[in-house]
Amino acid sequence: MTPSKQTPDADTDVGVADLTYSEASTELDAIIEELEAGVIDVDRLVERLQRATAIVDDLDRRLRRTRMQVEELVPRLESVGRSEDEEVDLEIVEVDIVEPDGLF
């Protein structure tokens, strides 16, 4: 008989890259709450810190990639607005990528 998993959640079974940004951010918030509340069992402390670090690294990578894509796409959209065939008044507003509190 194999021992059952003692973790209360299956978060660590899912690769960080498989999570949506929102799911990863929510999981990170939960880990931070666990740390702040002091409810993490000492045997899981390093595991949870490693998971939190992996999430932060992944979220940072996603934010950087998204920012680069936005910076590439906005000028293309602006050029559509300047098309001679159509007079489209396309006002591009500076895009602020929302970063979870305390991450960066």
C-alpha positions in Angstrom: 0.0 0.0 0.0 1.4 3.4 -1.0 1.3 6.2 1.5 -1.4 8.8 0.7 -0.4 12.3 0.0 -0.6 14.5 3.1 -0.9 17.8 1.4 -4.2 19.6 1.8 -4.1 20.9 -1.7 -2.8 19.6 -5.1 -1.2 22.9 -6.1 2.3 21.5 -6.1 1.3 18.7 -8.5 0.5 21.3 -11.2 3.4 22.8 -13.0 3.5 26.6 -12.6 3.5 27.0 -16.4 0.3 25.1 -16.6 -1.5 27.6 -14.4 -3.2 30.7 -15.8 -1.7 34.0 -14.5 -4.7 34.5 -12.2 -4.4 31.0 -10.8 -0.7 31.4 -10.2 -1.2 34.7 -8.5 -4.0 33.3 -6.3 -1.8 30.4 -5.3 1.1 32.8 -4.5 -1.3 34.9 -2.3 -2.3 31.7 -0.5 1.3 30.7 0.2 2.0 34.2 1.4 -1.0 34.0 3.7 0.2 30.7 5.1 3.7 32.1 5.7 2.3 35.2 7.4 -0.1 33.2 9.6 2.6 30.8 10.6 0.5 27.8 9.7 2.9 26.0 7.5 4.3 22.8 8.9 8.0 22.9 9.2 8.3 19.9 7.0 6.6 21.7 4.1 8.2 25.1 4.6 11.0 24.7 2.1 8.6 23.1 -0.4 6.2 26.0 -0.1 9.0 28.6 -0.4 10.4 26.8 -3.5 6.9 26.8 -5.0 6.4 30.5 -4.2 9.8 31.3 -5.8 8.9 29.3 -8.9 5.6 31.2 -9.2 7.2 34.6 -8.8 9.8 33.7 -11.5 7.1 32.5 -13.8 4.9 35.6 -13.3 7.8 37.9 -13.8 8.7 36.1 -17.1 5.0 36.3 -18.2 4.9 40.0 -17.4 8.1 40.8 -19.3 6.9 38.8 -22.3 3.5 40.4 -22.3 5.1 43.9 -22.0 7.3 43.2 -25.0 4.4 41.9 -27.0 2.3 45.0 -26.1 5.2 47.3 -27.0 5.4 45.5 -30.4 1.7 45.5 -31.1 0.7 49.0 -30.1 2.7 50.7 -33.0 1.1 48.3 -35.4 -2.3 49.3 -34.2 -1.4 53.0 -34.4 -0.3 52.5 -38.0 -3.7 51.0 -38.8 -5.2 54.2 -37.5 -3.1 56.2 -39.9 -4.1 54.2 -43.0 -4.8 56.3 -46.0 -7.7 54.0 -47.1 -9.7 54.7 -44.0 -9.6 57.6 -41.6 -9.9 55.8 -38.3 -9.2 57.8 -35.2 -7.5 55.1 -33.2 -6.4 56.4 -29.8 -4.0 54.1 -28.1 -3.9 54.5 -24.4 -0.7 53.6 -22.5 -1.2 50.0 -21.3 -0.4 49.4 -17.7 0.2 45.7 -16.9 -1.2 45.0 -13.5 1.3 43.3 -11.2 0.1 41.6 -8.0 1.0 43.6 -4.9 4.4 43.1 -3.4 5.8 40.9 -6.2 8.1 43.4 -7.8 
